[in-house]
Amino acid sequence: MSTQDGFTPDPSFVIDFTAYDDLDDPGKRWSTWLSVEPSCRGPEPRPDWLVTSQGAVDTDLGILKTGKEADVFLLERADPHDPERAVVMAAKRYRGEEHRTFHRSTAYREGRRMRNTRDTRALARKSAHGRAVAAGQWAWAEWEALVRFHGLGVPVPYPVQIDGTEILMEWVTVDGETAPRLAQARPEPALLESYYDQLRDALALMAQQGVVHGDLSPYNILAAGERLVVIDLPQVVDLVANPAGMDFLLRDCTNVCTWFRARGLAVDEQDLFGELMAHAF
């Protein structure tokens, strides 16, 4: 490239520039990947499917499921100039305190530390700021659990990023469709036993770190082909700091063992509980 007067600039100072049109669709937004703090982005090494382009667009594809404290949507992230690298993720969006139906939150929060005293006071007063803190608190608790468990090797969705009360994470699928919950699965005996072994190992990894899922059941475990994936982690409980930690652990053991036993596998919640307590202490 040269100018009219014959000057040729140094190639190192020349960049390619591609214009991106403004978004006028309310169901679309620019990717928020680079607008969040580094600590709010997924852990390394990051999967190949992750789209980190600053020019990527997030498109809402509709709701996937509703829950007690949050709704999960499908969201596509793609760069219009590199559409082959598009990825669909799960976007979990926590509701404000006034729109939630999760009434047992106090028991789960026992033993947790707030990030600052102002938030603690606002939460106690149930002010407008306190209600916003509550929603953000649950989102942040789940984000921290996802990142921590992913690093430990617990089978959880890859955590992509957190932005306020929205968590983006891996969309767990089977043949391009959302993986069913374990409650909907009807595995053959060999796979049923494998599922139990996987779940026991996951619970042992948590127990070794002194934490309990706190609300584990066949409804928040996904059966992704031959592997299980644990989801819904905002209420993770400290086994020691929470006075009811052991009660939560026994309830988790009872919920899963009851399901496996009903499918013909000879398991006992007391045996599982004792095994997990041995890992914890």
C-alpha positions as CSV (number, residue, x, y, z in Angstrom):
1,M,0.0,0.0,0.0
2,S,1.3,3.5,-0.8
3,T,0.0,7.0,-0.5
4,Q,-0.5,9.6,-3.3
5,D,3.0,11.1,-2.6
6,G,4.6,7.7,-2.9
7,F,5.2,7.1,0.8
8,T,4.9,3.5,1.9
9,P,4.1,3.0,5.6
10,D,5.8,0.4,7.7
11,P,3.6,-2.8,7.6
12,S,3.8,-3.1,11.4
13,F,1.7,0.1,11.6
14,V,-1.0,-1.1,9.2
15,I,-4.0,-2.9,10.6
16,D,-7.1,-4.4,9.0
17,F,-10.3,-2.8,10.1
18,T,-13.7,-4.3,9.8
19,A,-16.8,-2.3,10.7
20,Y,-19.5,-3.9,12.8
21,D,-23.1,-2.6,12.5
22,D,-24.9,-1.4,15.6
23,L,-27.3,-3.9,17.1
24,D,-31.0,-2.9,16.9
25,D,-32.5,-6.3,17.9
26,P,-33.5,-6.4,21.6
27,G,-32.7,-10.1,21.7
28,K,-29.1,-9.4,20.8
29,R,-26.2,-7.7,22.6
30,W,-22.4,-7.4,22.1
31,S,-20.5,-10.1,23.9
32,T,-19.8,-9.3,27.5
33,W,-16.6,-11.5,27.7
34,L,-14.1,-8.6,27.7
35,S,-16.3,-6.3,29.8
36,V,-16.2,-8.4,33.0
37,E,-13.3,-8.6,35.4
38,P,-10.7,-11.3,34.6
39,S,-11.7,-13.2,37.8
40,C,-15.2,-13.4,36.4
41,R,-14.1,-15.4,33.3
42,G,-13.7,-19.1,33.1
43,P,-10.6,-20.9,34.3
44,E,-7.7,-21.9,32.1
45,P,-7.1,-24.0,30.1
46,R,-10.2,-22.9,28.3
47,P,-12.1,-25.2,25.9
48,D,-11.7,-24.8,22.2
49,W,-15.3,-24.0,21.7
50,L,-15.2,-20.8,23.8
51,V,-15.8,-17.7,21.7
52,T,-13.8,-14.7,23.1
53,S,-13.9,-12.3,20.1
54,Q,-14.6,-8.7,21.0
55,G,-16.9,-8.5,17.9
56,A,-19.0,-11.5,19.0
57,V,-22.8,-11.1,19.4
58,D,-24.9,-12.8,22.1
59,T,-28.3,-13.9,20.9
60,D,-31.1,-15.1,23.2
61,L,-32.6,-18.3,21.8
62,G,-35.3,-18.7,24.4
63,I,-35.8,-20.2,27.9
64,L,-34.6,-23.7,28.7
65,K,-36.0,-24.1,32.2
66,T,-37.4,-22.2,35.1
67,G,-36.3,-22.7,38.7
68,K,-37.0,-21.6,42.3
69,E,-34.4,-18.8,42.2
70,A,-33.3,-18.5,38.6
71,D,-34.2,-19.2,35.0
72,V,-31.9,-20.8,32.5
73,F,-31.9,-19.6,28.9
74,L,-30.0,-20.7,25.8
75,L,-27.7,-18.1,24.4
76,E,-25.7,-18.2,21.2
77,R,-22.3,-16.3,21.0
78,A,-20.9,-15.8,17.6
79,D,-18.7,-13.4,15.6
80,P,-20.7,-12.3,12.5
81,H,-17.4,-12.5,10.6
82,D,-16.6,-16.0,11.8
83,P,-20.0,-17.7,12.1
84,E,-18.5,-21.2,12.0
85,R,-17.2,-20.7,15.5
86,A,-20.6,-20.0,17.0
87,V,-21.4,-21.7,20.3
88,V,-24.6,-22.1,22.3
89,M,-24.3,-21.8,26.1
90,A,-26.6,-22.0,29.1
91,A,-27.3,-18.5,30.6
92,K,-28.5,-18.8,34.2
93,R,-30.1,-15.6,35.4
94,Y,-31.0,-15.1,39.0
95,R,-34.1,-13.2,39.9
96,G,-34.4,-10.4,42.5
97,E,-35.4,-11.5,46.0
98,E,-38.9,-10.3,45.5
99,H,-39.4,-12.6,42.5
100,R,-37.9,-15.7,44.0
101,T,-39.6,-18.7,45.6
102,F,-36.5,-20.1,47.3
103,H,-37.5,-19.7,51.0
104,R,-34.8,-21.8,52.7
105,S,-31.9,-19.5,51.9
106,T,-31.0,-18.7,55.5
107,A,-30.1,-22.3,56.4
108,Y,-27.8,-22.5,53.4
109,R,-26.0,-19.2,54.2
110,E,-25.0,-20.3,57.7
111,G,-21.2,-20.2,57.9
112,R,-20.7,-18.2,54.8
113,R,-18.8,-14.9,54.8
114,M,-20.1,-11.8,53.0
115,R,-17.6,-9.9,50.9
116,N,-18.2,-6.7,52.8
117,T,-20.0,-5.4,55.8
118,R,-22.2,-2.9,53.9
119,D,-23.7,-5.8,51.9
120,T,-24.2,-7.7,55.2
121,R,-26.2,-4.8,56.7
122,A,-28.2,-4.3,53.6
123,L,-29.1,-8.0,53.4
124,A,-30.3,-7.9,57.0
125,R,-32.4,-4.8,56.5
126,K,-33.9,-6.3,53.2
127,S,-33.5,-2.9,51.5
128,A,-33.5,-2.5,47.8
129,H,-29.8,-2.8,47.8
130,G,-30.1,-5.8,50.1
131,R,-32.4,-7.6,47.6
132,A,-30.0,-6.9,44.8
133,V,-27.2,-8.2,47.0
134,A,-29.2,-11.4,47.7
135,A,-29.6,-12.2,44.0
136,G,-25.9,-11.5,43.3
137,Q,-24.9,-13.5,46.4
138,W,-26.5,-16.6,45.0
139,A,-25.0,-16.1,41.6
140,W,-21.6,-15.5,43.0
141,A,-21.8,-18.6,45.3
142,E,-22.7,-20.8,42.3
143,W,-19.9,-19.2,40.2
144,E,-17.3,-19.9,42.9
145,A,-18.6,-23.5,43.3
146,L,-18.5,-24.1,39.5
147,V,-14.9,-22.8,39.2
148,R,-13.7,-24.6,42.3
149,F,-15.3,-28.0,41.4
150,H,-14.2,-27.8,37.8
151,G,-10.6,-27.4,39.0
152,L,-11.0,-30.4,41.3
153,G,-12.4,-32.6,38.5
154,V,-15.9,-32.7,39.8
155,P,-18.2,-33.2,36.7
156,V,-19.9,-29.8,36.4
157,P,-20.6,-27.6,33.4
158,Y,-17.6,-25.5,32.3
159,P,-18.1,-22.0,33.8
160,V,-17.7,-19.4,31.1
161,Q,-18.3,-16.1,32.9
162,I,-20.3,-14.3,35.5
163,D,-21.8,-10.8,34.9
164,G,-23.8,-9.5,37.8
165,T,-26.6,-12.0,38.3
166,E,-26.0,-13.9,35.0
167,I,-23.8,-17.0,34.8
168,L,-22.8,-18.3,31.4
169,M,-21.8,-22.0,31.3
170,E,-21.4,-25.0,29.1
171,W,-24.7,-26.3,27.6
172,V,-24.6,-30.0,28.4
173,T,-26.1,-32.0,25.5
174,V,-26.7,-35.4,24.1
175,D,-26.8,-35.6,20.3
176,G,-27.4,-31.9,20.1
177,E,-30.2,-31.8,22.6
178,T,-30.2,-30.8,26.2
179,A,-29.1,-33.7,28.4
180,P,-32.0,-35.2,30.4
181,R,-32.1,-35.1,34.1
182,L,-31.1,-38.3,35.9
183,A,-34.7,-38.6,37.1
184,Q,-35.8,-39.1,33.5
185,A,-33.1,-41.7,32.7
186,R,-33.7,-45.4,32.5
187,P,-30.2,-46.8,32.3
188,E,-29.3,-50.5,31.8
189,P,-27.9,-52.2,34.9
190,A,-24.2,-51.7,33.9
191,L,-24.7,-48.0,33.2
192,L,-26.8,-47.6,36.4
193,E,-23.8,-49.0,38.4
194,S,-21.4,-46.7,36.5
195,Y,-23.6,-43.7,37.3
196,Y,-23.6,-44.5,41.0
197,D,-19.8,-44.9,41.0
198,Q,-19.4,-41.5,39.2
199,L,-21.7,-39.8,41.7
200,R,-20.1,-41.4,44.7
201,D,-16.7,-40.2,43.4
202,A,-18.0,-36.7,42.8
203,L,-19.4,-36.5,46.3
204,A,-16.1,-37.8,47.7
205,L,-14.2,-35.0,46.0
206,M,-16.6,-32.5,47.5
207,A,-16.3,-34.0,51.0
208,Q,-12.5,-34.0,50.8
209,Q,-12.8,-30.2,50.4
210,G,-15.3,-30.0,53.3
211,V,-18.3,-29.0,51.1
212,V,-21.7,-30.5,50.4
213,H,-24.0,-29.9,47.4
214,G,-26.9,-29.3,49.8
215,D,-29.7,-29.9,47.4
216,L,-28.7,-32.9,45.5
217,S,-31.3,-35.1,43.8
218,P,-31.9,-36.8,40.5
219,Y,-33.5,-33.5,39.3
220,N,-30.2,-31.6,39.4
221,I,-27.9,-34.2,37.9
222,L,-27.8,-34.5,34.1
223,A,-27.4,-37.9,32.4
224,A,-25.1,-36.9,29.4
225,G,-24.8,-40.2,27.7
226,E,-22.4,-42.4,29.7
227,R,-21.4,-39.6,32.1
228,L,-23.2,-37.6,34.8
229,V,-22.9,-33.9,35.3
230,V,-23.9,-32.2,38.5
231,I,-25.7,-28.8,38.2
232,D,-27.5,-26.2,40.4
233,L,-24.8,-25.3,42.9
234,P,-25.8,-22.0,44.6
235,Q,-26.6,-23.5,47.9
236,V,-23.2,-25.4,48.4
237,V,-22.8,-25.8,52.1
238,D,-19.6,-25.9,54.3
239,L,-19.6,-29.2,56.0
240,V,-18.0,-27.8,59.2
241,A,-18.9,-24.1,59.4
242,N,-22.6,-24.7,58.7
243,P,-24.3,-26.2,61.8
244,A,-26.6,-28.4,59.6
245,G,-23.7,-29.4,57.2
246,M,-23.9,-33.1,58.1
247,D,-27.7,-33.1,57.9
248,F,-27.5,-31.7,54.4
249,L,-24.9,-34.4,53.5
250,L,-27.2,-37.2,54.8
251,R,-30.1,-35.7,52.9
252,D,-28.1,-35.7,49.7
253,C,-27.1,-39.3,50.3
254,T,-30.7,-40.3,51.0
255,N,-32.1,-38.5,47.9
256,V,-29.6,-40.2,45.4
257,C,-29.6,-43.6,47.1
258,T,-33.4,-43.7,47.1
259,W,-33.4,-43.2,43.3
260,F,-30.8,-45.8,42.6
261,R,-32.4,-48.3,44.9
262,A,-35.7,-47.8,43.1
263,R,-33.9,-48.7,39.9
264,G,-32.7,-52.0,41.3
265,L,-29.2,-51.1,42.6
266,A,-28.5,-52.3,46.2
267,V,-27.2,-49.1,47.8
268,D,-27.6,-47.7,51.3
269,E,-27.6,-44.0,52.3
270,Q,-26.0,-44.7,55.7
271,D,-23.1,-46.6,54.1
272,L,-22.6,-43.8,51.6
273,F,-22.8,-41.2,54.3
274,G,-20.2,-43.0,56.4
275,E,-17.9,-43.3,53.4
276,L,-18.1,-39.6,52.6
277,M,-17.5,-38.7,56.3
278,A,-14.4,-40.7,56.2
279,H,-13.2,-38.7,53.2
280,A,-14.1,-35.4,55.0
281,F,-12.2,-36.1,58.3
